[in-house]
Amino acid sequence: MLSVIIPNYNHARYLPQAILALRAQERPADEIIVVDDGSIDDSLAVLEELARDRNDLTIIVNECNRGALVSLQRGLEAARGQYVYFGAADDAVLPGFFATALGMLAEHPEAGLFCGDALLVDGETGRTIGHRPAVRPLQSGGVVTAAGAARLLRRADNFILTGSAVFRRDLALAKGGFDPRAHSFADGLLARKVALAAGFCYLPRDVAVWNVFESGLSRSLALDTPRALRALADLPALIEADEHLPDWYAPLMVRRWRFGSARLALNARPPRRGLLRVMGGVGRLDRAVIELASPALGIAPVRWFVLAWLTLRLRPFRVRDVAVTAFNRWWNRLWLPFT
C-alpha cells in the first residue's frame, strides 16, 4: 500500500538513521526503495547490511551518477504501492507520520496527497532553525479541494513540502513525475500539479525532519547566480507550457523565485551580495536600497530591513498569513505541555 523512495548519493552515514526511522513507524512502509546514484562511499555495503534478513528493502543501483531527479523517477516507476513517500537519505520521518497520512487518505480517497509540517534543522550543527511551511494552508487539520488549492497558490507558495507528504502514485505518474528540466523545483511542481488536480489532506503538525545543508540541491541552485538566473528564465517557460498548471502561475513564480533566492543570499554566511543585487534589485529604487545596505549586511537589523523591503516589493505572500501561522505555532507550543 505504501512505498518509500529514497535517492542516495554518498550518504552512507545517514542511511541507517533514515531506514531505522522508517521501520520504526507505527505503520511501517510496505516497501522501501533506495536508488543509489553511483555512490563512491560505502553506501552499498551499508544498504546490503540493512537489507540482511529483511524483505522490505529494495536496492536499485545507477551505474553512474545521474542526479536525484532521475533516481526519484526511477523509484516512482518501480514502486508497487498505491501511495508513495519521497524521502531523502539525510532527512528523517517523525513517529506517527505514515499512520496519520494513510488514515486521512483512507477517509478522503479522492485527495491527491497528504502533507504536514517539517522541522528544519541545521545539517551541520543539529540546531533547530525553524518550521515549514511559513504559510500553512489550514490552521487546523482538514481537506483542501482542487479549487481551494488554486486559491492557496495565488496567495503563497511552498505550502506542500515533499519531505512531509505522501502522494497517490497514480496521480504522481499521470502528472509526469519529476521533470528534470525543473531542476530542484521538480518535486515542488509535481506537488502543485497533484494538488491542483485532486486537492490534498493537511495536518498542522511536524511529521518529518528536514536537515538543511547549504550544499544541498535546492540551496546550491538558488545561491548560484548564473544557475539562479537561468532558472528564473526556464521555470516560467516550463510552467506556461504545462497543461496541468494555470496560466496565471508563471508571473507569481517569478516574483517568488526572486524573493526566495534573495532571502537565501541575505541569510548566507557571509551574505551573497552579488546575488542579492541581481535577484532583489528589480527596479532602480530596489538596487539603490540594496546597495546602501550592502556594507552593513552583517548587522541583523539591517538584514531584517532588507528582508522587509523585499517582502514589500516582491509580495511573495501575504504578511498576514505568515503572522497567523507563526502565532498558531507559538500558541500550540505554549499549550502542548497541558494537552
N, C-alpha and C positions, 0 to 999 in steps of 0.2 A: 504493500500500500504506500509506503514512504521510502523514497530513495534519497540518499545524501550524496552529493557530488563535490569532491574536493580536488582542485588543481594544486599540484605541488611542484615547486622548483627550489631545490636546495634548502628545504625547511625541515630537515631531519630532526632537529632539536625540538621542534614544536609538534611534530606528528603524534607522539604518544599522548600528550595532553589533549589534543584535539579529538583523537579517536576515543580515548577513555571518557571524555565528556559526552560524546555522542552515545556511547554504550551505557553510560550511567543514567541516561534519561529515563524517567518514569515509563515512558512509552518509547522504547528504542526504535531506531530506523530498521526497516526490513533488509535493506542493503546499503552498504557504504562503498561508493566507487571513488577510488583515488586515482587520478590521472597524473602520473609522474611525467613531467615535461622535460625529459632529458637531464635530470639532476646529475651533478658530478660529485655530490657529497654521498653519505651513506644512507640516503633516503630509502633506497630499495631494500637494503638489509633491515632497516627499521620496520618497513612495511611488511616484509616477509615474516618477521618475528611477531608483529601484531596480528597477522593472519593465521599464525600457527594455532591449530586446534579450534579455529572459529570458521564459521561458514558465512559470516555477514560481510566480509571484506573482499572486494574485487579490486585488483590492481591492473590498471591499463598503462602501458609504457609508450610514450612517444620516443621514437628513435633519436630525435634531435629536439632542441628547444624550439617550440612553435608558438609559444605565448599562452597566457592564461585563457584568453577567449576561445582559442581553438580547443584547448583542453576542456573547458566547460561545455562547449558544444558537443565534443566527442562523448563526454559523460552523459549529457542530456539524451543523446541519441541511443546510448547503450542502456539507459535506466529502464527498469521494468515497473516502477511504482506509478500509482495514479497521481501521487504528489511528489514533488522534488524540492529539496533544500540545497541551495548552492552555498557551500561553506568555504572556508579558507584554512590552510594549514596553520596559520599563525593567529587565528581567532578561536573563540570557544562559545558553545551554547550554554545557557543557564538552566538550572533544574526546572522542569515543568514545561519547557518550550514546546516540544512536539505534542505532548498530550493536550495542551491548550489549543495549539494550532489545528490539530486534526479534529478536536472536539467542535470548534467553531465552524470548521469547513464541513463537517458532517451535518451540522444544523443548517448550514447555508450552502448546499452543494452547487448553487448557481454562481457563487463568488469565484473569481479567478485566482485569488491568493489570500493568505493570511499574513499580516505583518504586526510587529510590535516595536518597542523601542530598543535601542542599543546603548550600552555603557561604553564610553570612549576612554581608552587607557593609552598612555604614552608607552609605545612598544619598547622603548629603551630603558625607561625608569620604572615602569609599572604604576605610575601615578595616574589617578583618575583625573581626566581633563574635561569631562562633560558628558552630555547625553545627546542623542539624536533620535528623532528629528527635532530641529529647532522649532518647527511649527507642526504640532500634532494635527492629524486630520480630524480627530474627535477628542474631546476631553474625557470621555468615558467609553467603555468598550461598546462595539456595535458594528453595523454593516454600512458600508458606503456603496451606493448604486453606481452604475456606469456614468449616469448623468451627474451624480454627486462628485465622482472622481474628476470629471471635466471641470466642474465649478471650482474644486480644490486646486486643480492645476493652474487655473487662471490666477489664483491668489498666491501660491507658493510652490516651490519645487522640493524634491528630496524628502517627501513625507513617507515614502516607501524605501526602506533600506534592504538591500538584497540579503545581507548577512543576518537579518532578523525577520525573514519572510519565507513562507512555504508556498510554492506555486502549484497550480494544476499543470501537470506535464503536457496534456493535450493542447492546452492554450499556449503554453510556452513554445511548443513546436509550431503551432498554427501561426503564431506571430513572428516566426522567423528565427527564434532563438537569439544567439549572440552574434550581432553583425560586427565583424572585425573592423569595418570602416568607421565605427563609432568609438573605437579605442576604449579608453577606460570608462566611457559613458554607455557602453553597450548594455550592461546589466540594468542601468537606470532607464534606458529607452525600452527595454523589454518589460520591465515592471510597469511603466506607464501605459504601454500598449495593452497589456493584460488587464490592468485596472480600468482603462477606458472601454474595454470590450465587455467586461463582466462584473466590474465592481470588486470590492475586497472587504475582508473582515479585519478589524483592528482592535488591539488591546493596548491601552496606555501603560505598559509595564515593561521593564527591561527583560528581554528574553535572550540576549546574546551580548558578548563582549567583543568590541572592535578594537584591536590593537593597532594604533596609528603609527606608521613609520614614514618619515619624510621621503624615504627612498621607495615607498610603495607605488604601485602602478598609477593610481589616480592623482596622488600628490605630485609625483615626479613629472607627470604630464602638465598639470596645472601650474607648476613652478618653473617650467622650462619655457622661456619666452618664445622661441620660434615654434615649438610644438603647440603652446597655448594659442598663439595667433593662428596657426594652421587649423586647429580645432574650431576656433571662432569662425573660420570661413567654411569648414567642411560640415560641421554639425547642422547649421541651418539648412544647407542644401539637402542634406540627408533627411532631415525632418520633413521638409517641403515635399520631397519625392516619395515619402512613405504614406501609403494609403490608410494605414492604421492610426495615424496621428493627425490631429486637427490642424488646419492651415494657419490658425492664429498662434500656434505654439512657438514657431520659429523665432519671431522677434522677441518674445518673452525669454526664450532660451539664450539669446544673445546677451541680453541685459544680465541675466542670472549667471551666465558663464563669466562675464566680465567681473561681476561682483565677487564670485567665488574665488577666482584666480587672484584678484586684487587683495581680497581678505587674507588668503594664504600668504601672499607676498608680504603683506603688512605684518603678519604674525611670525614669519620665519625668523630664525636667529642666525646671522643678522638679517634685518629686513631686506627683501629683494627690491631695491629702489627702482631699478630699471623696469622690471616687470610691473611694478605698481604704477609707474608713469604711463606705460603702454596700455594696460588694461583699465585703469581708473581714469585716465585722462581723456575722457570722451570729448569734452569741449575745452575752449581756451581758459575758461574760469577754473575748470577742474584741474587742468595742468598747472595753473598758477598756484592753486591751493596746495597741491601735492608737492610742487617744487619748494614752496615756502616752508612746508612742514618737514621736508625730507631730511635736513640735517639733524632734526631732533626726534626722529622716529624711535630712538632708544628709550624715550621717556613715555611711560604708559599713558598719561593723559593726552599726549599728542597723538598717539596711536588711536585712542578712543575717539578723539575729534575727527581724525581722518576716516575712521570706520563709520561714524555717524554721517559724515559728509557723503561718503559713497552710498550709504543706505538711502539718504535723501535724494541723491541724484539718479541712481540706477533703479531704485524701487524694486528690489528683488522679491520682496514680500511685504505684507502689511505689518508694521511695527506692533500694532495692537495684538496681532496673532502671536507674535513671538513673546510678548509680555504675558499674555494669558497662559501660554504653555509653560513659561518659566515660573509663574505664580503657582500653577497647579502642581508642578513638580515639587516646588518648595513646600506646599501645603501637604502633599502626600507624604513627603519625608518627615514632616513635623508630626503627623498623626500616625505614622507607621508603627511606632512602639506601643500604641494604645489599641491597635486593631489585631 
